[in-house]
Amino acid sequence: MTTVVYTDGACRGNPGPGGWAWAVERGAFASGSAPQTTNQRMEITAAYEAVRTLPGRVEVVSDSTYVVNCFRDRWYEGWLRKGWVNSQRKPVANRDLWEPFVELVTQRRDVTFRWVKGHAGDPMNDLVDRLAVEAAANQEGRTGTGVPDELGPADFSRPESVAAGEPGIEGHALVVWGHRPTELGGYDDNPVAERVRDRLGAIFEAKAVIEPELVVVSGLRLGAEMLGAEAALAVGLPLAVVLPYPDPQTVWPAASQARFADLVAQATQVVVLQRRSPTSKQQAGAALARRDAWLARHAAEAVLVWDRTDAALGKLFRSLEDHLGDDVWVLDPTER
């Protein structure tokens, strides 16, 4: 017999008061809280508490790719091999939670993980979502069996749930756009990418002197956007992540997904602009266009990594100029 347990985490703000929950269909459930935490930490905690509590073979079902992919795609093996540093040679985020969790799972060898799409009508995913939200709101957990008589609303703080009024960016938003990996030396780290990352970091540091409320904003697409996020964290600036739809990284290679998840985990703000993932390339393209328009409306400044020859980025540059005037800065990756 395998016990199937659903898990979820919630956070009122990111960081802010949080809650976690796990539940077995027609079986036990539990929830708990933390006064100052992040959504990612609550997702990890929910799954860890379930595995720690339930005996025998367990299948963890979570809508967090951060949790599921760590074990299903064996991200943790790279972390252990490298001494708990990531692909950018920086400490793995949330190591204090990951380390005991990884140790428990690898010792048991009877735990598997499965992803479920969040907010998509799965009754058990909905149950743990509401239990986690309740724990975050009340800062009090509970235990029981079956479905509680009283349950609060679905998660009001997760990025997928921001439809009630357009969200914004807290701080002086500096948005990064630019070339994809093919124009920046390839998908792996390379001299061109390293040079662009270093130059972005220098720009951010200079701007932070003028704008003490500076927040670097990235959509985390592979290429310049991800390099901008890494540069912001490297120089100690807050990072805001704005995604066009939930989990755009699921079609990427495992190493790129791990890199994405690590950056999201370190972001101080995460916004997802639509609840549902696209079902076609046309829908994905339209969502990306809406994301760019949203970012242009909310940006105070922008940095565009552009060699001044790419026509699509040239069109974006002209659009940004219309919104921001002289506050658009071009970084040419071909210049040394």
Stockholm file with secondary structure:
# STOCKHOLM 1.0

chainA/1-336         MTTVVYTDGACRGNPGPGGWAWAVERGAFASGSAPQTTNQRMEITAAYEAVRTLPGRVEVVSDSTYVVNCFRDRWYEGWLRKGWVNSQRKPVANRDLWEPFVELVTQRRDVTFRWVKGHAGDPMNDLVDRLAVEAAANQEGRTGTGVPDELGPADFSRPESVAAGEPGIEGHALVVWGHRPTELGGYDDNPVAERVRDRLGAIFEAKAVIEPELVVVSGLRLGAEMLGAEAALAVGLPLAVVLPYPDPQTVWPAASQARFADLVAQATQVVVLQRRSPTSKQQAGAALARRDAWLARHAAEAVLVWDRTDAALGKLFRSLEDHLGDDVWVLDPTER
#=GR chainA/1-336 SS CEEEEEEEEEESSSSEEEEEEEEETTSEEEEEEEEEECHHHHHHHHHHHHHHHCCSEEEEEESCHHHHHHHHTTHHHHHHHTTSBCTTSSBCTTHHHHHHHHHHHHHHCCEEEEECCTTSSCHHHHHHHHHHHHHHHHTCCCEEESCCSCCCCSCSSSGGGTTSSCCCCSSEEEEEEECCGGGTTCSSCCHHHHHHHHHHHHHHHHHHHHCTTEEEEECCCTTHHHHHHHHHHHTTCCEEEEESSSCGGGGSCHHHHHHHHHHHHHCSEEEESCSSCCSSHHHHHHHHHHHHHHHHHHCSEEEEECCSCCHHHHHHHHHHHHHHTTCEEEECTTCC
#=GC SS_cons         CEEEEEEEEEESSSSEEEEEEEEETTSEEEEEEEEEECHHHHHHHHHHHHHHHCCSEEEEEESCHHHHHHHHTTHHHHHHHTTSBCTTSSBCTTHHHHHHHHHHHHHHCCEEEEECCTTSSCHHHHHHHHHHHHHHHHTCCCEEESCCSCCCCSCSSSGGGTTSSCCCCSSEEEEEEECCGGGTTCSSCCHHHHHHHHHHHHHHHHHHHHCTTEEEEECCCTTHHHHHHHHHHHTTCCEEEEESSSCGGGGSCHHHHHHHHHHHHHCSEEEESCSSCCSSHHHHHHHHHHHHHHHHHHCSEEEEECCSCCHHHHHHHHHHHHHHTTCEEEECTTCC
//
